[in-house]
């Protein structure tokens, strides 16, 4: 378990489905852009914007 945690914490530039991410190496939170979507009255999801740190 510790080896898996360490491997993930050291990941940089991982190309995921929502974009590129890295991990901070400390508490395990990914550093990546957040995707914001809108949901219309019919329940359809549409891309609104991407906010990056």
C-alpha positions in Angstrom: 0.0 0.0 0.0 2.8 2.4 0.9 4.6 1.6 -2.4 1.4 2.4 -4.4 0.9 5.7 -2.5 4.5 6.7 -3.1 4.3 5.8 -6.8 1.1 7.9 -7.2 2.5 10.8 -5.2 5.5 11.0 -7.6 3.4 11.1 -10.8 3.9 14.2 -13.0 2.2 15.1 -16.2 -0.3 12.2 -16.2 -2.6 12.5 -19.2 -6.1 11.7 -17.8 -9.5 11.9 -19.3 -10.0 15.4 -18.0 -6.5 16.7 -18.9 -3.0 16.6 -17.5 -2.5 16.2 -13.8 0.3 15.8 -11.3 0.3 15.0 -7.6 1.6 17.3 -5.0 3.8 14.6 -3.3 2.5 15.6 0.1 -1.1 14.8 0.9 -2.1 13.1 -2.4 -4.2 15.8 -3.9 -3.9 16.1 -7.7 -2.8 19.4 -9.1 -5.0 19.8 -12.2 -7.6 22.0 -13.9 -11.2 21.7 -12.8 -13.9 21.3 -15.5 -17.1 23.2 -14.9 -20.2 22.0 -16.7 -23.7 23.5 -16.9 -26.9 21.4 -16.6 -29.8 22.7 -18.6 -33.5 22.3 -17.8 -33.6 19.1 -19.8 -30.8 17.6 -17.7 -28.2 17.9 -20.5 -24.6 18.5 -19.5 -22.5 21.1 -21.5 -18.9 22.2 -21.0 -18.8 25.7 -19.5 -15.1 26.4 -18.7 -11.9 24.9 -17.3 -10.3 26.6 -14.3 -6.6 25.9 -13.7 -4.5 26.5 -10.6 
